[in-house]
Amino acid sequence: MAWDQKFEELLREYLPFLDGEEPLAPDTDLRDCGLDSLGAVELLGSLESAYDVRFVDEALSLDTFATPEVLWETVKRLQTAGL
């Protein structure tokens, strides 16, 4: 599932080790690209605002923020669930 441009732009703001020209692959390791715990919290808030969702407790795990694909699927699932 491909994500939208807004998602990628938001995500890239929190990935200081990912070069702007480097493609963001679905399986990119977000921690290897510089996403730390503070960045994850800030990213969570940005995603909640941008997509009008709330990350419920079961979505608040390191696994959710492991790769762009997992994170995007979580956002889409929360939207579908109306959370």
PDB file of N, CA, C and O in Angstrom:
ATOM      1  N   MET A   1       0.855  -1.180   0.000  1.00  0.00           N
ATOM      2  CA  MET A   1       0.000   0.000   0.000  1.00  0.00           C
ATOM      3  C   MET A   1       0.898   1.239   0.000  1.00  0.00           C
ATOM      4  O   MET A   1       1.746   1.405   0.877  1.00  0.00           O
ATOM      5  N   ALA A   2       0.703   2.078  -0.969  1.00  0.00           N
ATOM      6  CA  ALA A   2       1.506   3.302  -1.062  1.00  0.00           C
ATOM      7  C   ALA A   2       0.877   4.397  -0.203  1.00  0.00           C
ATOM      8  O   ALA A   2      -0.345   4.533  -0.141  1.00  0.00           O
ATOM      9  N   TRP A   3       1.711   5.150   0.437  1.00  0.00           N
ATOM     10  CA  TRP A   3       1.228   6.247   1.273  1.00  0.00           C
ATOM     11  C   TRP A   3       1.135   7.518   0.447  1.00  0.00           C
ATOM     12  O   TRP A   3       1.625   7.580  -0.681  1.00  0.00           O
ATOM     13  N   ASP A   4       0.497   8.536   1.028  1.00  0.00           N
ATOM     14  CA  ASP A   4       0.362   9.800   0.313  1.00  0.00           C
ATOM     15  C   ASP A   4       1.578  10.694   0.583  1.00  0.00           C
ATOM     16  O   ASP A   4       2.394  10.417   1.462  1.00  0.00           O
ATOM     17  N   GLN A   5       1.671  11.759  -0.190  1.00  0.00           N
ATOM     18  CA  GLN A   5       2.814  12.673  -0.111  1.00  0.00           C
ATOM     19  C   GLN A   5       2.907  13.350   1.257  1.00  0.00           C
ATOM     20  O   GLN A   5       4.004  13.560   1.776  1.00  0.00           O
ATOM     21  N   LYS A   6       1.773  13.686   1.831  1.00  0.00           N
ATOM     22  CA  LYS A   6       1.753  14.346   3.145  1.00  0.00           C
ATOM     23  C   LYS A   6       2.418  13.456   4.203  1.00  0.00           C
ATOM     24  O   LYS A   6       3.188  13.940   5.032  1.00  0.00           O
ATOM     25  N   PHE A   7       2.116  12.161   4.167  1.00  0.00           N
ATOM     26  CA  PHE A   7       2.705  11.224   5.120  1.00  0.00           C
ATOM     27  C   PHE A   7       4.223  11.207   4.979  1.00  0.00           C
ATOM     28  O   PHE A   7       4.948  11.276   5.971  1.00  0.00           O
ATOM     29  N   GLU A   8       4.691  11.116   3.749  1.00  0.00           N
ATOM     30  CA  GLU A   8       6.140  11.057   3.539  1.00  0.00           C
ATOM     31  C   GLU A   8       6.814  12.353   3.984  1.00  0.00           C
ATOM     32  O   GLU A   8       7.884  12.318   4.593  1.00  0.00           O
ATOM     33  N   GLU A   9       6.204  13.483   3.688  1.00  0.00           N
ATOM     34  CA  GLU A   9       6.784  14.764   4.102  1.00  0.00           C
ATOM     35  C   GLU A   9       6.861  14.864   5.624  1.00  0.00           C
ATOM     36  O   GLU A   9       7.877  15.294   6.171  1.00  0.00           O
ATOM     37  N   LEU A  10       5.784  14.467   6.306  1.00  0.00           N
ATOM     38  CA  LEU A  10       5.797  14.488   7.782  1.00  0.00           C
ATOM     39  C   LEU A  10       6.878  13.563   8.321  1.00  0.00           C
ATOM     40  O   LEU A  10       7.644  13.938   9.208  1.00  0.00           O
ATOM     41  N   LEU A  11       6.932  12.372   7.788  1.00  0.00           N
ATOM     42  CA  LEU A  11       7.870  11.373   8.276  1.00  0.00           C
ATOM     43  C   LEU A  11       9.313  11.827   8.073  1.00  0.00           C
ATOM     44  O   LEU A  11      10.139  11.682   8.974  1.00  0.00           O
ATOM     45  N   ARG A  12       9.616  12.363   6.926  1.00  0.00           N
ATOM     46  CA  ARG A  12      10.985  12.805   6.631  1.00  0.00           C
ATOM     47  C   ARG A  12      11.469  13.890   7.593  1.00  0.00           C
ATOM     48  O   ARG A  12      12.671  14.001   7.832  1.00  0.00           O
ATOM     49  N   GLU A  13      10.569  14.682   8.143  1.00  0.00           N
ATOM     50  CA  GLU A  13      10.958  15.715   9.111  1.00  0.00           C
ATOM     51  C   GLU A  13      11.628  15.112  10.346  1.00  0.00           C
ATOM     52  O   GLU A  13      12.401  15.787  11.027  1.00  0.00           O
ATOM     53  N   TYR A  14      11.334  13.853  10.632  1.00  0.00           N
ATOM     54  CA  TYR A  14      11.836  13.199  11.844  1.00  0.00           C
ATOM     55  C   TYR A  14      12.936  12.172  11.543  1.00  0.00           C
ATOM     56  O   TYR A  14      13.300  11.373  12.407  1.00  0.00           O
ATOM     57  N   LEU A  15      13.460  12.201  10.316  1.00  0.00           N
ATOM     58  CA  LEU A  15      14.491  11.247   9.906  1.00  0.00           C
ATOM     59  C   LEU A  15      15.761  11.986   9.483  1.00  0.00           C
ATOM     60  O   LEU A  15      16.038  12.102   8.289  1.00  0.00           O
ATOM     61  N   PRO A  16      16.536  12.485  10.450  1.00  0.00           N
ATOM     62  CA  PRO A  16      17.701  13.306  10.122  1.00  0.00           C
ATOM     63  C   PRO A  16      18.804  12.575   9.363  1.00  0.00           C
ATOM     64  O   PRO A  16      19.620  13.219   8.703  1.00  0.00           O
ATOM     65  N   PHE A  17      18.847  11.261   9.440  1.00  0.00           N
ATOM     66  CA  PHE A  17      19.913  10.513   8.769  1.00  0.00           C
ATOM     67  C   PHE A  17      19.513  10.052   7.371  1.00  0.00           C
ATOM     68  O   PHE A  17      20.298   9.383   6.699  1.00  0.00           O
ATOM     69  N   LEU A  18      18.310  10.395   6.921  1.00  0.00           N
ATOM     70  CA  LEU A  18      17.863  10.021   5.582  1.00  0.00           C
ATOM     71  C   LEU A  18      18.071  11.212   4.657  1.00  0.00           C
ATOM     72  O   LEU A  18      17.454  12.262   4.836  1.00  0.00           O
ATOM     73  N   ASP A  19      18.928  11.046   3.685  1.00  0.00           N
ATOM     74  CA  ASP A  19      19.204  12.102   2.721  1.00  0.00           C
ATOM     75  C   ASP A  19      17.927  12.461   1.967  1.00  0.00           C
ATOM     76  O   ASP A  19      17.128  11.586   1.636  1.00  0.00           O
ATOM     77  N   GLY A  20      17.741  13.742   1.699  1.00  0.00           N
ATOM     78  CA  GLY A  20      16.536  14.212   1.016  1.00  0.00           C
ATOM     79  C   GLY A  20      16.305  13.594  -0.340  1.00  0.00           C
ATOM     80  O   GLY A  20      15.168  13.521  -0.806  1.00  0.00           O
ATOM     81  N   GLU A  21      17.376  13.145  -0.985  1.00  0.00           N
ATOM     82  CA  GLU A  21      17.265  12.517  -2.307  1.00  0.00           C
ATOM     83  C   GLU A  21      17.077  11.005  -2.221  1.00  0.00           C
ATOM     84  O   GLU A  21      16.705  10.360  -3.201  1.00  0.00           O
ATOM     85  N   GLU A  22      17.334  10.455  -1.054  1.00  0.00           N
ATOM     86  CA  GLU A  22      17.231   9.004  -0.872  1.00  0.00           C
ATOM     87  C   GLU A  22      15.766   8.590  -0.802  1.00  0.00           C
ATOM     88  O   GLU A  22      14.989   9.185  -0.056  1.00  0.00           O
ATOM     89  N   PRO A  23      15.383   7.569  -1.579  1.00  0.00           N
ATOM     90  CA  PRO A  23      13.981   7.143  -1.538  1.00  0.00           C
ATOM     91  C   PRO A  23      13.627   6.538  -0.178  1.00  0.00           C
ATOM     92  O   PRO A  23      14.465   5.943   0.500  1.00  0.00           O
ATOM     93  N   LEU A  24      12.377   6.709   0.191  1.00  0.00           N
ATOM     94  CA  LEU A  24      11.867   6.138   1.428  1.00  0.00           C
ATOM     95  C   LEU A  24      11.143   4.848   1.065  1.00  0.00           C
ATOM     96  O   LEU A  24      10.026   4.875   0.547  1.00  0.00           O
ATOM     97  N   ALA A  25      11.782   3.732   1.338  1.00  0.00           N
ATOM     98  CA  ALA A  25      11.223   2.426   0.997  1.00  0.00           C
ATOM     99  C   ALA A  25      10.264   1.966   2.093  1.00  0.00           C
ATOM    100  O   ALA A  25      10.389   2.385   3.244  1.00  0.00           O
ATOM    101  N   PRO A  26       9.309   1.106   1.741  1.00  0.00           N
ATOM    102  CA  PRO A  26       8.367   0.610   2.746  1.00  0.00           C
ATOM    103  C   PRO A  26       9.045  -0.054   3.941  1.00  0.00           C
ATOM    104  O   PRO A  26       8.537   0.011   5.061  1.00  0.00           O
ATOM    105  N   ASP A  27      10.194  -0.694   3.707  1.00  0.00           N
ATOM    106  CA  ASP A  27      10.868  -1.417   4.788  1.00  0.00           C
ATOM    107  C   ASP A  27      12.064  -0.662   5.377  1.00  0.00           C
ATOM    108  O   ASP A  27      12.888  -1.261   6.068  1.00  0.00           O
ATOM    109  N   THR A  28      12.165   0.638   5.114  1.00  0.00           N
ATOM    110  CA  THR A  28      13.236   1.447   5.698  1.00  0.00           C
ATOM    111  C   THR A  28      13.148   1.388   7.221  1.00  0.00           C
ATOM    112  O   THR A  28      12.075   1.581   7.793  1.00  0.00           O
ATOM    113  N   ASP A  29      14.262   1.124   7.866  1.00  0.00           N
ATOM    114  CA  ASP A  29      14.293   1.093   9.332  1.00  0.00           C
ATOM    115  C   ASP A  29      14.327   2.534   9.836  1.00  0.00           C
ATOM    116  O   ASP A  29      15.323   3.237   9.667  1.00  0.00           O
ATOM    117  N   LEU A  30      13.240   2.961  10.452  1.00  0.00           N
ATOM    118  CA  LEU A  30      13.114   4.353  10.877  1.00  0.00           C
ATOM    119  C   LEU A  30      14.110   4.720  11.964  1.00  0.00           C
ATOM    120  O   LEU A  30      14.587   5.854  12.004  1.00  0.00           O
ATOM    121  N   ARG A  31      14.430   3.788  12.838  1.00  0.00           N
ATOM    122  CA  ARG A  31      15.413   4.087  13.890  1.00  0.00           C
ATOM    123  C   ARG A  31      16.802   4.281  13.278  1.00  0.00           C
ATOM    124  O   ARG A  31      17.556   5.148  13.719  1.00  0.00           O
ATOM    125  N   ASP A  32      17.142   3.483  12.269  1.00  0.00           N
ATOM    126  CA  ASP A  32      18.432   3.651  11.598  1.00  0.00           C
ATOM    127  C   ASP A  32      18.520   5.008  10.899  1.00  0.00           C
ATOM    128  O   ASP A  32      19.613   5.534  10.691  1.00  0.00           O
ATOM    129  N   CYS A  33      17.376   5.565  10.542  1.00  0.00           N
ATOM    130  CA  CYS A  33      17.337   6.872   9.864  1.00  0.00           C
ATOM    131  C   CYS A  33      17.240   8.031  10.837  1.00  0.00           C
ATOM    132  O   CYS A  33      17.112   9.183  10.423  1.00  0.00           O
ATOM    133  N   GLY A  34      17.302   7.732  12.140  1.00  0.00           N
ATOM    134  CA  GLY A  34      17.380   8.780  13.143  1.00  0.00           C
ATOM    135  C   GLY A  34      16.120   9.044  13.946  1.00  0.00           C
ATOM    136  O   GLY A  34      16.087   9.987  14.737  1.00  0.00           O
ATOM    137  N   LEU A  35      15.078   8.233  13.767  1.00  0.00           N
ATOM    138  CA  LEU A  35      13.871   8.436  14.568  1.00  0.00           C
ATOM    139  C   LEU A  35      14.129   7.936  15.989  1.00  0.00           C
ATOM    140  O   LEU A  35      14.288   6.738  16.220  1.00  0.00           O
ATOM    141  N   ASP A  36      14.168   8.873  16.933  1.00  0.00           N
ATOM    142  CA  ASP A  36      14.375   8.508  18.330  1.00  0.00           C
ATOM    143  C   ASP A  36      13.046   8.602  19.081  1.00  0.00           C
ATOM    144  O   ASP A  36      12.012   8.888  18.478  1.00  0.00           O
ATOM    145  N   SER A  37      13.071   8.364  20.375  1.00  0.00           N
ATOM    146  CA  SER A  37      11.826   8.328  21.146  1.00  0.00           C
ATOM    147  C   SER A  37      11.125   9.679  21.165  1.00  0.00           C
ATOM    148  O   SER A  37       9.901   9.736  21.049  1.00  0.00           O
ATOM    149  N   LEU A  38      11.873  10.763  21.308  1.00  0.00           N
ATOM    150  CA  LEU A  38      11.263  12.088  21.285  1.00  0.00           C
ATOM    151  C   LEU A  38      10.666  12.375  19.906  1.00  0.00           C
ATOM    152  O   LEU A  38       9.560  12.905  19.802  1.00  0.00           O
ATOM    153  N   GLY A  39      11.393  12.028  18.864  1.00  0.00           N
ATOM    154  CA  GLY A  39      10.898  12.206  17.509  1.00  0.00           C
ATOM    155  C   GLY A  39       9.640  11.404  17.261  1.00  0.00           C
ATOM    156  O   GLY A  39       8.722  11.873  16.589  1.00  0.00           O
ATOM    157  N   ALA A  40       9.590  10.183  17.806  1.00  0.00           N
ATOM    158  CA  ALA A  40       8.408   9.333  17.628  1.00  0.00           C
ATOM    159  C   ALA A  40       7.185   9.970  18.281  1.00  0.00           C
ATOM    160  O   ALA A  40       6.089   9.922  17.721  1.00  0.00           O
ATOM    161  N   VAL A  41       7.362  10.564  19.455  1.00  0.00           N
ATOM    162  CA  VAL A  41       6.254  11.224  20.147  1.00  0.00           C
ATOM    163  C   VAL A  41       5.779  12.435  19.341  1.00  0.00           C
ATOM    164  O   VAL A  41       4.578  12.652  19.179  1.00  0.00           O
ATOM    165  N   GLU A  42       6.731  13.216  18.842  1.00  0.00           N
ATOM    166  CA  GLU A  42       6.375  14.384  18.036  1.00  0.00           C
ATOM    167  C   GLU A  42       5.710  13.969  16.725  1.00  0.00           C
ATOM    168  O   GLU A  42       4.738  14.586  16.290  1.00  0.00           O
ATOM    169  N   LEU A  43       6.243  12.922  16.101  1.00  0.00           N
ATOM    170  CA  LEU A  43       5.655  12.398  14.865  1.00  0.00           C
ATOM    171  C   LEU A  43       4.236  11.910  15.114  1.00  0.00           C
ATOM    172  O   LEU A  43       3.342  12.155  14.305  1.00  0.00           O
ATOM    173  N   LEU A  44       4.030  11.229  16.219  1.00  0.00           N
ATOM    174  CA  LEU A  44       2.698  10.746  16.583  1.00  0.00           C
ATOM    175  C   LEU A  44       1.708  11.911  16.627  1.00  0.00           C
ATOM    176  O   LEU A  44       0.618  11.823  16.061  1.00  0.00           O
ATOM    177  N   GLY A  45       2.083  12.991  17.291  1.00  0.00           N
ATOM    178  CA  GLY A  45       1.213  14.169  17.370  1.00  0.00           C
ATOM    179  C   GLY A  45       0.939  14.763  16.003  1.00  0.00           C
ATOM    180  O   GLY A  45      -0.190  15.160  15.714  1.00  0.00           O
ATOM    181  N   SER A  46       1.955  14.828  15.159  1.00  0.00           N
ATOM    182  CA  SER A  46       1.782  15.359  13.804  1.00  0.00           C
ATOM    183  C   SER A  46       0.839  14.485  12.985  1.00  0.00           C
ATOM    184  O   SER A  46      -0.017  14.992  12.261  1.00  0.00           O
ATOM    185  N   LEU A  47       0.999  13.181  13.103  1.00  0.00           N
ATOM    186  CA  LEU A  47       0.132  12.259  12.359  1.00  0.00           C
ATOM    187  C   LEU A  47      -1.306  12.333  12.857  1.00  0.00           C
ATOM    188  O   LEU A  47      -2.246  12.304  12.062  1.00  0.00           O
ATOM    189  N   GLU A  48      -1.477  12.428  14.179  1.00  0.00           N
ATOM    190  CA  GLU A  48      -2.833  12.544  14.723  1.00  0.00           C
ATOM    191  C   GLU A  48      -3.524  13.796  14.197  1.00  0.00           C
ATOM    192  O   GLU A  48      -4.703  13.755  13.845  1.00  0.00           O
ATOM    193  N   SER A  49      -2.799  14.906  14.142  1.00  0.00           N
ATOM    194  CA  SER A  49      -3.377  16.151  13.633  1.00  0.00           C
ATOM    195  C   SER A  49      -3.657  16.070  12.138  1.00  0.00           C
ATOM    196  O   SER A  49      -4.733  16.458  11.681  1.00  0.00           O
ATOM    197  N   ALA A  50      -2.702  15.573  11.388  1.00  0.00           N
ATOM    198  CA  ALA A  50      -2.821  15.551   9.933  1.00  0.00           C
ATOM    199  C   ALA A  50      -3.904  14.601   9.439  1.00  0.00           C
ATOM    200  O   ALA A  50      -4.566  14.878   8.440  1.00  0.00           O
ATOM    201  N   TYR A  51      -4.086  13.485  10.132  1.00  0.00           N
ATOM    202  CA  TYR A  51      -5.021  12.453   9.661  1.00  0.00           C
ATOM    203  C   TYR A  51      -6.252  12.305  10.550  1.00  0.00           C
ATOM    204  O   TYR A  51      -7.073  11.413  10.333  1.00  0.00           O
ATOM    205  N   ASP A  52      -6.382  13.168  11.542  1.00  0.00           N
ATOM    206  CA  ASP A  52      -7.539  13.161  12.436  1.00  0.00           C
ATOM    207  C   ASP A  52      -7.790  11.776  13.034  1.00  0.00           C
ATOM    208  O   ASP A  52      -8.894  11.235  12.967  1.00  0.00           O
ATOM    209  N   VAL A  53      -6.728  11.224  13.619  1.00  0.00           N
ATOM    210  CA  VAL A  53      -6.805   9.919  14.276  1.00  0.00           C
ATOM    211  C   VAL A  53      -6.235  10.051  15.682  1.00  0.00           C
ATOM    212  O   VAL A  53      -5.586  11.044  16.011  1.00  0.00           O
ATOM    213  N   ARG A  54      -6.485   9.049  16.494  1.00  0.00           N
ATOM    214  CA  ARG A  54      -5.885   8.949  17.824  1.00  0.00           C
ATOM    215  C   ARG A  54      -5.188   7.605  17.907  1.00  0.00           C
ATOM    216  O   ARG A  54      -5.797   6.567  17.650  1.00  0.00           O
ATOM    217  N   PHE A  55      -3.920   7.623  18.265  1.00  0.00           N
ATOM    218  CA  PHE A  55      -3.190   6.368  18.433  1.00  0.00           C
ATOM    219  C   PHE A  55      -3.628   5.740  19.747  1.00  0.00           C
ATOM    220  O   PHE A  55      -3.340   6.262  20.823  1.00  0.00           O
ATOM    221  N   VAL A  56      -4.318   4.630  19.652  1.00  0.00           N
ATOM    222  CA  VAL A  56      -4.780   3.913  20.837  1.00  0.00           C
ATOM    223  C   VAL A  56      -3.618   3.123  21.424  1.00  0.00           C
ATOM    224  O   VAL A  56      -2.594   2.923  20.771  1.00  0.00           O
ATOM    225  N   ASP A  57      -3.792   2.676  22.666  1.00  0.00           N
ATOM    226  CA  ASP A  57      -2.699   2.028  23.393  1.00  0.00           C
ATOM    227  C   ASP A  57      -2.009   0.919  22.609  1.00  0.00           C
ATOM    228  O   ASP A  57      -0.781   0.844  22.605  1.00  0.00           O
ATOM    229  N   GLU A  58      -2.775   0.058  21.946  1.00  0.00           N
ATOM    230  CA  GLU A  58      -2.139  -1.063  21.238  1.00  0.00           C
ATOM    231  C   GLU A  58      -1.319  -0.602  20.035  1.00  0.00           C
ATOM    232  O   GLU A  58      -0.492  -1.361  19.527  1.00  0.00           O
ATOM    233  N   ALA A  59      -1.536   0.634  19.570  1.00  0.00           N
ATOM    234  CA  ALA A  59      -0.757   1.175  18.451  1.00  0.00           C
ATOM    235  C   ALA A  59       0.507   1.894  18.934  1.00  0.00           C
ATOM    236  O   ALA A  59       1.345   2.292  18.125  1.00  0.00           O
ATOM    237  N   LEU A  60       0.639   2.058  20.235  1.00  0.00           N
ATOM    238  CA  LEU A  60       1.793   2.764  20.789  1.00  0.00           C
ATOM    239  C   LEU A  60       2.887   1.774  21.172  1.00  0.00           C
ATOM    240  O   LEU A  60       3.077   1.457  22.347  1.00  0.00           O
ATOM    241  N   SER A  61       3.591   1.299  20.173  1.00  0.00           N
ATOM    242  CA  SER A  61       4.676   0.356  20.418  1.00  0.00           C
ATOM    243  C   SER A  61       5.842   0.679  19.490  1.00  0.00           C
ATOM    244  O   SER A  61       5.682   1.386  18.494  1.00  0.00           O
ATOM    245  N   LEU A  62       7.001   0.158  19.826  1.00  0.00           N
ATOM    246  CA  LEU A  62       8.162   0.350  18.961  1.00  0.00           C
ATOM    247  C   LEU A  62       7.923  -0.264  17.587  1.00  0.00           C
ATOM    248  O   LEU A  62       8.410   0.251  16.580  1.00  0.00           O
ATOM    249  N   ASP A  63       7.172  -1.365  17.545  1.00  0.00           N
ATOM    250  CA  ASP A  63       6.887  -2.023  16.270  1.00  0.00           C
ATOM    251  C   ASP A  63       6.116  -1.107  15.319  1.00  0.00           C
ATOM    252  O   ASP A  63       6.352  -1.134  14.111  1.00  0.00           O
ATOM    253  N   THR A  64       5.204  -0.303  15.850  1.00  0.00           N
ATOM    254  CA  THR A  64       4.412   0.606  15.020  1.00  0.00           C
ATOM    255  C   THR A  64       5.309   1.596  14.294  1.00  0.00           C
ATOM    256  O   THR A  64       5.025   1.981  13.160  1.00  0.00           O
ATOM    257  N   PHE A  65       6.390   2.006  14.946  1.00  0.00           N
ATOM    258  CA  PHE A  65       7.296   3.003  14.390  1.00  0.00           C
ATOM    259  C   PHE A  65       8.560   2.370  13.805  1.00  0.00           C
ATOM    260  O   PHE A  65       9.592   3.033  13.705  1.00  0.00           O
ATOM    261  N   ALA A  66       8.489   1.100  13.420  1.00  0.00           N
ATOM    262  CA  ALA A  66       9.657   0.395  12.888  1.00  0.00           C
ATOM    263  C   ALA A  66       9.943   0.759  11.436  1.00  0.00           C
ATOM    264  O   ALA A  66      11.093   1.006  11.074  1.00  0.00           O
ATOM    265  N   THR A  67       8.908   0.795  10.607  1.00  0.00           N
ATOM    266  CA  THR A  67       9.074   1.072   9.178  1.00  0.00           C
ATOM    267  C   THR A  67       7.943   1.975   8.691  1.00  0.00           C
ATOM    268  O   THR A  67       6.892   2.043   9.328  1.00  0.00           O
ATOM    269  N   PRO A  68       8.143   2.661   7.581  1.00  0.00           N
ATOM    270  CA  PRO A  68       7.057   3.484   7.036  1.00  0.00           C
ATOM    271  C   PRO A  68       5.808   2.668   6.714  1.00  0.00           C
ATOM    272  O   PRO A  68       4.688   3.133   6.925  1.00  0.00           O
ATOM    273  N   GLU A  69       6.000   1.460   6.207  1.00  0.00           N
ATOM    274  CA  GLU A  69       4.865   0.622   5.831  1.00  0.00           C
ATOM    275  C   GLU A  69       3.991   0.289   7.038  1.00  0.00           C
ATOM    276  O   GLU A  69       2.768   0.412   6.969  1.00  0.00           O
ATOM    277  N   VAL A  70       4.598  -0.126   8.128  1.00  0.00           N
ATOM    278  CA  VAL A  70       3.844  -0.472   9.338  1.00  0.00           C
ATOM    279  C   VAL A  70       3.147   0.770   9.898  1.00  0.00           C
ATOM    280  O   VAL A  70       1.990   0.705  10.313  1.00  0.00           O
ATOM    281  N   LEU A  71       3.847   1.883   9.907  1.00  0.00           N
ATOM    282  CA  LEU A  71       3.264   3.114  10.439  1.00  0.00           C
ATOM    283  C   LEU A  71       2.088   3.571   9.576  1.00  0.00           C
ATOM    284  O   LEU A  71       1.047   3.954  10.110  1.00  0.00           O
ATOM    285  N   TRP A  72       2.239   3.536   8.257  1.00  0.00           N
ATOM    286  CA  TRP A  72       1.157   3.948   7.356  1.00  0.00           C
ATOM    287  C   TRP A  72      -0.049   3.027   7.511  1.00  0.00           C
ATOM    288  O   TRP A  72      -1.184   3.501   7.562  1.00  0.00           O
ATOM    289  N   GLU A  73       0.181   1.720   7.585  1.00  0.00           N
ATOM    290  CA  GLU A  73      -0.927   0.770   7.771  1.00  0.00           C
ATOM    291  C   GLU A  73      -1.663   1.049   9.079  1.00  0.00           C
ATOM    292  O   GLU A  73      -2.885   0.919   9.144  1.00  0.00           O
ATOM    293  N   THR A  74      -0.929   1.430  10.115  1.00  0.00           N
ATOM    294  CA  THR A  74      -1.550   1.762  11.400  1.00  0.00           C
ATOM    295  C   THR A  74      -2.422   3.008  11.267  1.00  0.00           C
ATOM    296  O   THR A  74      -3.550   3.031  11.758  1.00  0.00           O
ATOM    297  N   VAL A  75      -1.905   4.041  10.604  1.00  0.00           N
ATOM    298  CA  VAL A  75      -2.681   5.266  10.397  1.00  0.00           C
ATOM    299  C   VAL A  75      -3.962   4.955   9.625  1.00  0.00           C
ATOM    300  O   VAL A  75      -5.040   5.411  10.006  1.00  0.00           O
ATOM    301  N   LYS A  76      -3.852   4.185   8.551  1.00  0.00           N
ATOM    302  CA  LYS A  76      -5.025   3.851   7.737  1.00  0.00           C
ATOM    303  C   LYS A  76      -6.035   3.021   8.547  1.00  0.00           C
ATOM    304  O   LYS A  76      -7.245   3.216   8.427  1.00  0.00           O
ATOM    305  N   ARG A  77      -5.530   2.104   9.361  1.00  0.00           N
ATOM    306  CA  ARG A  77      -6.426   1.270  10.188  1.00  0.00           C
ATOM    307  C   ARG A  77      -7.166   2.138  11.212  1.00  0.00           C
ATOM    308  O   ARG A  77      -8.356   1.935  11.454  1.00  0.00           O
ATOM    309  N   LEU A  78      -6.469   3.093  11.805  1.00  0.00           N
ATOM    310  CA  LEU A  78      -7.108   3.983  12.780  1.00  0.00           C
ATOM    311  C   LEU A  78      -8.145   4.871  12.100  1.00  0.00           C
ATOM    312  O   LEU A  78      -9.191   5.153  12.685  1.00  0.00           O
ATOM    313  N   GLN A  79      -7.874   5.314  10.883  1.00  0.00           N
ATOM    314  CA  GLN A  79      -8.849   6.114  10.149  1.00  0.00           C
ATOM    315  C   GLN A  79     -10.098   5.296   9.858  1.00  0.00           C
ATOM    316  O   GLN A  79     -11.216   5.777  10.041  1.00  0.00           O
ATOM    317  N   THR A  80      -9.913   4.078   9.411  1.00  0.00           N
ATOM    318  CA  THR A  80     -11.030   3.203   9.081  1.00  0.00           C
ATOM    319  C   THR A  80     -11.875   2.902  10.321  1.00  0.00           C
ATOM    320  O   THR A  80     -13.101   2.811  10.248  1.00  0.00           O
ATOM    321  N   ALA A  81     -11.192   2.750  11.464  1.00  0.00           N
ATOM    322  CA  ALA A  81     -11.891   2.450  12.707  1.00  0.00           C
ATOM    323  C   ALA A  81     -12.548   3.699  13.312  1.00  0.00           C
ATOM    324  O   ALA A  81     -13.316   3.604  14.270  1.00  0.00           O
ATOM    325  N   GLY A  82     -12.240   4.852  12.747  1.00  0.00           N
ATOM    326  CA  GLY A  82     -12.808   6.099  13.267  1.00  0.00           C
ATOM    327  C   GLY A  82     -12.208   6.528  14.580  1.00  0.00           C
ATOM    328  O   GLY A  82     -12.868   7.186  15.384  1.00  0.00           O
ATOM    329  N   LEU A  83     -10.954   6.161  14.807  1.00  0.00           N
ATOM    330  CA  LEU A  83     -10.291   6.503  16.085  1.00  0.00           C
ATOM    331  C   LEU A  83      -9.520   7.780  15.924  1.00  0.00           C
ATOM    332  O   LEU A  83      -8.891   8.244  16.874  1.00  0.00           O
TER     333      LEU A  83
END
